[in-house]
Structures are given as C-alpha cells and as structure tokens.
Amino acid sequence: MDETLRIFSTEIKENHVSAIYSKNYHSLHTEYLEMQREWLFRAYSQFKDLDKYFILISLIKKTMAAYNDYLLKYSWDDFFSAKEVELQKFSIVDISKELCMSKETARRKILELEKEGVLAKDKKSVRIKRDGYEFQKPINTVKTMGKLLSQFSKKLYENKIINQHITSNEFSDLIKKNYTQCWTYFLDFQIEFMTEFKRYFFTDYETFSIWTVIVYNQNLHFNNKIKGDKNYIKFLDSMSDESQRFSKELLGLTGSFGLNAMTISDLTGIPRPTVIRKLRSLVKDKFITKNESNLYSIMVNTKTTVDVEKLRIKNMYRISSMLCKLLNTVRLNLKKN
C-alpha cells in the first residue's frame, strides 16, 4: 500500500466534542433532549413497562458487544431480517446489578417476556424472537441521532477540527450500515445514564421519564426567551462556558410555562393516573413544583437541584464520549466508501 493508512492523526478527540458541547450547549442540548424524549416515548410504548424494555436492550447490547469482540458487524437490514437472534448467556444477578433492580423483579420480568413470546430459552441457547426484537427497531431514534450528530459535525467543521461537514441523512445511513457496532455505543450510554439517575434519585424509570419531559419543556421555553441574535449574544456575554450559564438561566425562568398532567401523559405515553401519582412523588421529593394552574416545572434552589446539577455535568461528558465514538465510527466509514 503506497498511501499512509491515516486514522489516529485525523481522529476526533473526546475533549474536542465536550468543548464544542459546552460552548454551544443551548442549541446542541436541545437536539439531545429531543432525541432522549422521543426514545423514552417509544421505549414505554412497547411494553408499557420500562423495566422490561431495559432488560431487553441490556441483552441486545451485550450481544452486539460480543459481535464487536469477534469482529462481526451487521447492518440494519441484516439484523432485522433474521427470524431470531441468539443472545449471549446471561445471569439474573448480572441483570439485577446493571439495571439497579432486585433479583426478584428481574426474574419476574424475564419470565413475563418469555410468556409474551419475546424471549425463548432451551438448554442450549436464549433467543429473542422476531416479534420481540422488532420492538427494538429504532427508526425515529436513528433519524434524531443523525440530526444530533450532524449538528456536532457542523460545529466541529466550523472550528476546523474536521474538514468535512456530514449531513443528517449521511449519519443515519452510515449508522444503519454499521448498525450493531454503532448501536452498542448508544445502548451502553442509555443504560449507564438512566440507571445512575434511577439509583440516586428515582425509584423507577417511568418517574425519570416524566421528570425528563418537564426538563425538556423548560428547555424549550428558555430557547424562546433567548430567541434572536441580540438576546443570544447578551446571554453569552457573561460566561464563556455556555453549559454553566444555560443551567442557571434555565432554572431561573419565571412565568406559567409548566406542563399539566395530561400533556405529560401524551408526551411520555404513560397513563394519566400513573403520571399523577408519580408527579406527587416528584413534588414531595422537591424535584418539581406545581403552580396554581396545576402546571409542573423544575424546582429551584434545593439540595435536590444541586445534586441533580452535579449529575447533569457528569452526563454531559458521558454524552460527549458516546457521540465521539459515533462521530469517529461514522466519519471513518464514510472515508472508506
């Protein structure tokens, strides 16, 4: 080979991605929150039970990681055309630890997945039947992920970190072409991120999903507040790290901008009676507040807010790490084509 095989000298570094994220937090985090809200909505709609869903994606993630270990790579069409997918063997104890649920709950949910025909087991193997992993066909999430990656690509290009901007469609197509490799990064991030929030703050994934939608709504209202060049420049003037300023301004919003229980139910897919019960718990634990119009928004100036903020910063770097892997995987595969 005459040409030098150049990979690492052109590699996007994680610190590049996190720096871009911090400096452009307002626009990039909005794209991330939309992707997360849409993914959680689709996740709940499959089983009406996020514990079951997370067990399923944990098993799929482990299987995809094993493919990567053996240098196997399957496209979207390859993966979803198979009648069944054999899973790596797993233990209830491992599932319980990874997803922060009791062994009894994990065992019960897995038995329910078997009864529903999603999982099939015999002495030799454990398999996800086609009807089961069709639930995992993340059509909309791949599109929103492509859009998010394209926004990062644009900022990286503007800062001369990469020499080519990649479009949303190019990202989506290349994710599908390298599906099992790319989606391992995504599922690994989701499990780690959501389980940590569940472990430290929430008793279940549904409560986290409801809280996330309230954060998402507050984010949209803040975007409207600084819409326009003059307002945005004024917003940026007082601090170079937009992610820190953004959080303070977001929590400092005033006015009737919250969500009512019915809208939260529509945005999460979770039934209204369940939403109301979870909202009461969130209010009691000082995650959110309810105004006289029965609109819910983020609670400010509490110990809970401070603790959540610490985890938000940690998650920002976790998102950057996941996106960095995807950016490099997709970009390098684009060069080969």
Phi, psi and omega per residue, in radians:
M1 nan 2.156 -3.102
D2 -1.361 -0.723 -3.098
E3 -1.333 2.630 3.040
T4 -1.295 2.365 3.093
L5 -1.416 1.672 -3.035
R6 -1.694 2.039 3.068
I7 -2.240 -0.973 -2.961
F8 -1.331 -0.498 3.114
S9 -1.240 -0.358 3.122
T10 -1.870 0.122 -3.076
E11 -1.183 2.417 3.020
I12 -1.360 2.240 -3.113
K13 -1.577 2.620 -3.124
E14 -1.073 -0.641 3.131
N15 -1.161 -0.486 3.049
H16 -1.132 -0.798 -3.092
V17 -1.156 -0.781 -3.119
S18 -1.167 -0.598 3.092
A19 -1.156 -0.757 3.093
I20 -1.093 -0.713 3.140
Y21 -1.068 -0.823 -3.122
S22 -1.095 -0.750 -3.067
K23 -1.317 -0.364 -3.103
N24 -2.199 0.620 -3.003
Y25 -1.035 -0.697 -3.094
H26 -0.943 -0.888 -3.079
S27 -1.431 -0.703 -3.052
L28 -1.290 -0.648 -3.127
H29 -1.217 -0.498 3.061
T30 -1.095 -0.756 3.094
E31 -1.106 -0.717 3.131
Y32 -1.113 -0.798 -3.122
L33 -1.094 -0.635 3.098
E34 -1.146 -0.737 3.097
M35 -1.075 -0.758 -3.103
Q36 -1.165 -0.755 3.133
R37 -1.079 -0.774 -3.118
E38 -1.149 -0.709 -3.127
W39 -1.127 -0.757 3.128
L40 -1.138 -0.661 3.101
F41 -1.080 -0.836 3.132
R42 -1.144 -0.648 -3.133
A43 -1.073 -0.817 -3.113
Y44 -1.191 -0.615 -3.060
S45 -1.133 -0.345 -3.075
Q46 -1.267 -0.899 -3.063
F47 -2.071 -0.113 -2.980
K48 1.006 0.536 -3.059
D49 -2.841 1.822 -3.067
L50 -1.276 -0.406 3.044
D51 -1.066 -0.808 3.117
K52 -1.084 -0.750 -3.113
Y53 -1.088 -0.743 -3.122
F54 -1.224 -0.569 3.029
I55 -1.075 -0.774 -3.123
L56 -1.104 -0.805 -3.103
I57 -1.260 -0.480 3.054
S58 -1.110 -0.755 3.133
L59 -1.156 -0.695 3.129
I60 -1.196 -0.701 3.128
K61 -1.088 -0.753 3.109
K62 -1.080 -0.677 -3.139
T63 -1.190 -0.756 3.108
M64 -1.120 -0.667 3.100
A65 -1.100 -0.650 3.097
A66 -1.159 -0.664 3.049
Y67 -0.986 -0.821 -3.122
N68 -1.063 -0.688 3.128
D69 -1.064 -0.619 -3.112
Y70 -1.665 0.262 3.115
L71 1.045 0.574 3.066
L72 -1.770 2.432 -3.123
K73 -2.460 2.173 -3.123
Y74 -2.044 2.438 3.091
S75 -1.349 2.997 3.055
W76 -0.954 -0.849 -3.118
D77 -1.135 -0.722 3.105
D78 -1.043 -0.839 -3.022
F79 -1.189 -0.732 -3.041
F80 -1.574 -0.074 3.083
S81 -1.570 -0.282 3.141
A82 -1.214 2.495 3.141
K83 -1.212 -0.673 3.091
E84 -2.450 2.722 3.045
V85 -2.138 2.145 3.091
E86 -1.362 2.365 -3.103
L87 -1.754 2.705 2.939
Q88 -1.122 2.557 3.090
K89 -1.068 2.564 -3.103
F90 -2.454 2.874 3.076
S91 -2.098 2.636 3.097
I92 -1.050 -0.673 -3.123
V93 -1.072 -0.773 3.140
D94 -1.114 -0.780 3.117
I95 -1.059 -0.782 -3.125
S96 -1.041 -0.794 -3.130
K97 -1.170 -0.805 -3.071
E98 -1.113 -0.700 -3.018
L99 -1.753 0.126 3.070
C100 0.960 0.907 3.059
M101 -2.362 2.761 -3.116
S102 -1.186 2.717 3.104
K103 -1.067 -0.633 3.141
E104 -1.123 -0.735 3.117
T105 -1.148 -0.799 3.141
A106 -1.039 -0.782 -3.138
R107 -1.092 -0.785 -3.117
R108 -1.108 -0.756 -3.120
K109 -1.159 -0.661 3.122
I110 -1.163 -0.701 3.075
L111 -1.091 -0.661 3.099
E112 -1.139 -0.707 3.095
L113 -1.097 -0.627 3.069
E114 -1.158 -0.804 -3.127
K115 -1.093 -0.583 3.141
E116 -1.391 -0.054 3.103
G117 1.417 0.246 3.126
V118 -1.431 -0.799 3.088
L119 -1.862 2.509 3.060
A120 -2.267 2.314 -3.104
K121 -2.255 2.546 2.912
D122 -2.501 -2.986 -3.072
K123 -1.139 -0.462 -3.040
K124 -1.680 -0.521 -2.999
S125 -2.696 2.860 2.976
V126 -2.109 2.320 -3.049
R127 -2.321 2.607 2.929
I128 -1.716 2.136 3.131
K129 -1.341 2.737 -3.050
R130 -0.929 -0.728 3.119
D131 -1.060 -0.472 3.133
G132 -1.329 -0.945 -3.029
Y133 -1.463 -0.070 2.913
E134 -1.042 -0.495 3.077
F135 -1.032 -0.429 -3.051
Q136 -1.597 0.210 -3.116
K137 -1.432 1.617 -2.974
P138 -1.519 1.120 -3.044
I139 -1.004 -0.914 -3.094
N140 -1.213 -0.613 -3.118
T141 -1.176 -0.643 3.080
V142 -1.094 -0.672 3.111
K143 -1.150 -0.816 -3.128
T144 -1.202 -0.578 3.060
M145 -1.142 -0.728 3.088
G146 -1.039 -0.689 3.126
K147 -1.168 -0.759 3.123
L148 -1.100 -0.811 3.139
L149 -1.106 -0.644 3.127
S150 -1.136 -0.656 3.105
Q151 -1.132 -0.717 3.075
F152 -1.137 -0.730 3.126
S153 -1.019 -0.729 3.140
K154 -1.092 -0.776 -3.139
K155 -1.180 -0.678 3.099
L156 -1.115 -0.681 3.114
Y157 -1.167 -0.757 3.137
E158 -1.097 -0.521 3.133
N159 -1.630 0.181 3.057
K160 1.067 0.517 3.068
I161 -1.490 -0.594 3.005
I162 -2.180 2.807 -3.071
N163 -1.844 0.220 -3.130
Q164 -2.645 2.222 3.030
H165 -1.451 2.377 -3.114
I166 -1.933 2.314 -3.062
T167 -1.364 2.890 3.109
S168 -1.022 -0.775 -3.114
N169 -1.143 -0.659 3.106
E170 -1.115 -0.729 3.105
F171 -1.114 -0.823 -3.117
S172 -1.055 -0.770 -3.128
D173 -1.117 -0.726 -3.103
L174 -1.291 -0.539 3.017
I175 -1.089 -0.764 3.136
K176 -1.155 -0.656 3.136
K177 -1.164 -0.585 -3.125
N178 -2.025 0.768 -2.889
Y179 -1.020 -0.952 -3.044
T180 -1.138 -0.536 3.086
Q181 -1.238 -0.863 -3.082
C182 -1.183 -0.722 -3.020
W183 -1.298 -0.315 3.000
T184 -1.055 -0.760 3.139
Y185 -1.096 -0.773 -3.092
F186 -1.131 -0.856 -3.104
L187 -1.169 -0.640 3.096
D188 -1.064 -0.767 3.101
F189 -1.091 -0.851 -3.070
Q190 -1.068 -0.770 -3.122
I191 -1.132 -0.792 -3.118
E192 -1.133 -0.804 -3.093
F193 -1.150 -0.903 -3.054
M194 -1.260 -0.611 3.124
T195 -1.162 -0.619 3.128
E196 -1.166 -0.740 3.075
F197 -1.094 -0.727 3.117
K198 -1.091 -0.766 -3.084
R199 -1.103 -0.731 -3.019
Y200 -1.657 -0.438 -2.997
F201 -2.216 -0.637 -2.987
F202 -2.114 2.661 -3.141
T203 -1.476 -0.291 -3.081
D204 -2.726 2.868 -3.105
Y205 -1.228 -0.535 3.140
E206 -1.108 -0.723 3.104
T207 -1.086 -0.725 3.102
F208 -1.080 -0.726 3.140
S209 -1.075 -0.713 3.120
I210 -1.138 -0.799 3.119
W211 -1.079 -0.696 -3.136
T212 -1.061 -0.696 3.135
V213 -1.142 -0.648 3.098
I214 -1.143 -0.728 3.067
V215 -1.082 -0.773 -3.135
Y216 -1.030 -0.769 3.140
N217 -1.129 -0.751 3.129
Q218 -1.105 -0.645 3.085
N219 -1.068 -0.774 3.135
L220 -1.092 -0.688 3.131
H221 -1.191 -0.626 3.083
F222 -1.161 -0.677 3.096
N223 -1.020 -0.710 3.110
N224 -1.138 -0.610 -3.132
K225 -1.110 -0.704 -3.081
I226 -1.748 0.235 -3.129
K227 -1.107 2.328 -3.111
G228 1.889 2.558 -3.021
D229 -1.059 -0.765 -3.074
K230 -1.132 -0.780 3.140
N231 -1.141 -0.674 -3.108
Y232 -1.208 -0.720 3.102
I233 -1.113 -0.711 3.099
K234 -1.080 -0.694 3.123
F235 -1.096 -0.699 -3.077
L236 -1.367 -0.385 -2.963
D237 -1.020 -0.643 -2.959
S238 -1.492 -0.157 -3.114
M239 -2.724 2.386 -3.119
S240 -1.333 -0.543 3.140
D241 -1.582 1.750 -3.037
E242 -1.103 -0.528 -3.079
S243 -1.098 -0.614 3.120
Q244 -1.277 -0.817 -3.126
R245 -1.127 -0.696 -3.099
F246 -1.030 -0.805 -3.112
S247 -1.076 -0.764 -3.133
K248 -1.124 -0.757 3.138
E249 -1.189 -0.648 3.136
L250 -1.076 -0.797 -3.141
L251 -1.267 -0.363 -3.113
G252 -1.543 0.069 3.128
L253 -1.067 2.530 3.049
T254 -2.229 2.768 3.135
G255 2.002 3.023 -3.105
S256 -1.549 1.415 -3.080
F257 -2.096 0.106 -3.083
G258 -1.286 -3.077 3.133
L259 -2.000 2.541 3.029
N260 -1.585 2.972 -3.034
A261 -1.074 -0.664 -3.117
M262 -1.131 -0.770 3.133
T263 -1.129 -0.710 3.097
I264 -1.067 -0.709 3.087
S265 -1.062 -0.758 3.138
D266 -1.117 -0.697 -3.061
L267 -1.347 -0.439 -3.123
T268 -1.781 -0.390 -3.039
G269 1.452 -0.048 -3.120
I270 -1.438 2.345 -3.114
P271 -0.954 2.532 -3.063
R272 -0.997 -0.775 3.120
P273 -1.026 -0.678 3.094
T274 -1.167 -0.730 3.111
V275 -1.029 -0.803 -3.119
I276 -1.067 -0.742 3.131
R277 -1.101 -0.757 3.140
K278 -1.200 -0.612 3.117
L279 -1.119 -0.704 3.108
R280 -1.047 -0.710 3.123
S281 -1.145 -0.727 3.135
L282 -1.152 -0.651 3.087
V283 -1.164 -0.792 -3.141
K284 -1.027 -0.704 -3.110
D285 -1.515 0.100 3.038
K286 1.134 0.592 2.988
F287 -1.489 -0.607 -3.095
I288 -2.384 2.941 3.074
T289 -2.307 2.713 3.121
K290 -2.076 2.290 3.139
N291 -1.633 -3.074 -3.075
E292 -1.154 -0.298 3.106
S293 -1.645 0.184 -3.120
N294 1.082 0.631 3.065
L295 -1.830 2.388 -3.057
Y296 -1.818 2.367 3.101
S297 -2.487 3.028 -3.096
I298 -1.201 2.387 3.059
M299 -1.311 2.444 -3.125
V300 -2.034 2.769 3.026
N301 1.002 0.798 3.039
T302 -2.225 2.865 3.083
K303 -1.061 -0.645 3.118
T304 -1.042 -0.785 3.126
T305 -1.032 -0.752 -3.142
V306 -1.104 -0.765 -3.129
D307 -1.154 -0.711 3.100
V308 -1.126 -0.663 3.140
E309 -1.074 -0.686 3.097
K310 -1.074 -0.723 3.141
L311 -1.267 -0.527 3.084
R312 -1.085 -0.771 3.123
I313 -1.105 -0.760 3.097
K314 -1.054 -0.707 -3.120
N315 -1.204 -0.516 3.109
M316 -1.053 -0.713 3.102
Y317 -1.260 -0.559 3.096
R318 -1.173 -0.724 3.073
I319 -1.075 -0.770 -3.129
S320 -1.036 -0.718 3.141
S321 -1.107 -0.794 3.134
M322 -1.108 -0.791 -3.121
L323 -1.161 -0.622 3.118
C324 -1.067 -0.774 3.110
K325 -1.074 -0.754 -3.139
L326 -1.189 -0.735 3.129
L327 -1.041 -0.785 3.138
N328 -1.200 -0.756 -3.135
T329 -1.051 -0.862 -3.102
V330 -1.201 -0.766 -3.091
R331 -1.122 -0.733 -3.127
L332 -1.218 -0.594 3.070
N333 -1.246 -0.533 3.073
L334 -1.155 -0.676 3.125
K335 -1.115 -0.587 -3.105
K336 -1.267 -0.425 -3.030
N337 -1.451 nan nan
